[in-house]
């Protein structure tokens, strides 16, 4: 019988993302991290499918090291029109991305995958949030890039940080933009049997 997630049998997060760690801590799900080292690339031309496939690849990359623990893989991408905006390589790239996002609406897609202890995929889905940016001045963009926050972030911004000032409004899950759609994730944890109840008893 598959053991549910507990303090003695924590969820394995196949990611080194500090944002995903914070979100799991926020909802009180015990976990440990194991970086998957999967390269984030294009596995499908459909961004929803691509995010889901990358999440699955990350989860399956750590299976052999996880014993009888549940595994969570996740991947977040930013899509403007049909263009995928990844993590900026330098200041110029960050500036260019933010300039493109200025005054427009884009989609943030997080794919996540749960793998059960028997090493079978238990659940996989992609969640979409629409994010509208205010019109940004060159000075605002340069000032934000200078903070260093855009680096390591898809789309060159962090909604949970200083980058909150860029966002005029969102439609959908806020935590999805941060890195994990918590409502959908908890539903999946319950439906797969990874959790017996939520909130978890303290």
N, C-alpha and C positions, 0 to 999 in steps of 0.2 A: 504493500500500500504506500502511495506517495505521501511523504511527510510534508505538511504545510510549513510555511515560513514561521520561524520563531527565533528567539534569542540564541537558542542552541543550534539552530539550522537557518542562518540568515540568508536573505536574498543575495545573490552575487550580481553586482552591477558591473557589466562589461564596459566600463568607461572610466576615464580619469577626470571627467568634467566636474569641477567644483560646484557648478550650478545644479547638476542632477543630484549630487550628494546632499546638498542643502535641501532640495525639495523632498527627498526621501526622509531626511531627518525631520523635516517639518511635519510630515504626516505620521511619524513614529513607526515606520517599517524598519526592522533591524536588517542591516545589510553590511556587506564588505565589498571592496572594489578589486577588480582584476582587469587591468587594461588589455584590450583585445589586440591592439597594434594593427587593426585593419585599416588599410588606406582608403580614405573617403574619395570615391570616384563616381563615374557614371556607369551604372549597371542597367539602366533603362532610360528611355527618352521621356517617359512619363514620370514627373517628379514625385508623385504619390507612391508609385511602384518603386522608384529608386530609393526613397527614404526607407521604405519597408524592407527592401532587399538588403540595404546596408545595415539596418538594425538586426536582421536575421544573421547576416555574416558575422557581425560583432559578437552576438550571443553564441553562435556555434563555434567561434574561434577559441573560446575558453572552456568548452565542455570537458575536455580531458583533465582539466585542473580543478574541477568543481565538485567531484564526488556526487553526493546525493542532495545537492542544493538546487533550488530554483535559480534561473539565470534571467537577467534583464539586459537586452541590448537596445540601444536607441540611437537615432541619428536625426539631426535637425538641419533643414535647409531653408533658404530664403529664395523665393521666386518672384521676380518682377516681370510681368507679362509672361514671356516664355523662357526668360533667361534666369539661370540659377546663379545666385550670388554666394560664393563661398567665403572662406576666411581670407582677409586681406594679407598680402605678402609684405607690403610696405606702406608708408604713409600716403604715397601717391595713389595706390590702389584703394586704400580706405577712403580717401577724399573722393575719388571717382565714384565709388559705390554709393556713398552718402549723397552725392550730387544727383545721381540717378534716382534715388529714392525720394528726394525732396519734393514735397507737394503731391505725392502719389500714394496709391494703395498697393500693397504687395501682400503675398501669402507667405506665412511661415508654416512649414510642414514638418511635423515630427513623426517619424516611424518608430514603433517600438515592437519588440518581440519578446515573448516569455517562453522559455524552454524549461520543461519539467525535468525532474531528476532522472527519468528514464531516457533522457537525451532526445526526446521528441518535441517538436515545436507544438506548444500548447495554444499559443495565441499570437497573431500578428495583425497590426493595423496601422493606418496613418491618419493623423488628425490635422486639420487645417484651421488656421486662424488668419483672418484678414487684418492687416495693420495699416493705418493711414498716418502718413507723416505730414507735419506742417511744412510750409515752404521755408527752406533754410537759407540763411545768408552765407556767403563765403566765409565771413568771420566766425559764424557759429560752427561751421564744419571744421575749419582749421583749429578752432579752440577745442572742439571735441576730440579731434584726432590727436592733438597735443597731450590730452590726458592719458593716452595709451590704452584706454578702455576698448577701442574697436578691435584690437588685435586678439586673435584666437576666437573671434565671434563671427558666425555666419552673418553676412549682410553688414558687417562692420559696426554693430551696435549691441548694447545690452539694455533691454527694457527695464531690468531690475536695478540698474545702476544710474549713472549720470545720464545715460541715453534715454531715460524716461522723458526728458524734456523734448525729444524729437517727435514723440508719439501723440498725435491729435486724438486718436481713438482706435479701439479694436473691436472686432466682431468675432466672438468665439472664446476659446480658453486662453486666459492670461498665462497660466503656467506652461502651456504649450510653447509660447514664445520664449520663455525662460529655458526650456529644454525637456520638459516632461508634461504631457497632458494628464494631470493627476486624477481628474474625474474619470476619464476613460481607463487609466491605468488601474485604479482601485476596482472599477467594475470588472476588468479583466482578471485581476488577482482573485476576486471572489468567484467569478464564473468558472475559472479553471480549477478551483480548489487550492490555489496557492495560499489563500487566506481563508480561514473558517468564518471569521467575523471582522468587521471594521466599524469603528476604530478598534485597534487591537487593545486587549486588556493590559493595563500597566503592571 
